[in-house]
Amino acid sequence: MANITRDTIIADILSIAPEKAPLFYELGMHCLGCVMASGETVEEACAVHGVDTDAFLEKLNAE
């Protein structure tokens, strides 16, 4: 899988790597199938949920 960046759309991540879903759930991002996830970037989701984007990207890219 390509490197996930701040601008990567959540729905794209889940389409290519559905095994990453638990990482989102751990941070309280439970609405992965909602309309927002289809157009929301990792950075936008982190901002809404009060999550450090850089730390989360490290975790996403390390798995």
Secondary structure, 3 states (H helix, E strand, C coil): CCCCCCCCEHHHHHHHCHHHHHHHHHCCCCCCCCCHHHCCEHHHHHHHHCCCHHHHHHHHHHC
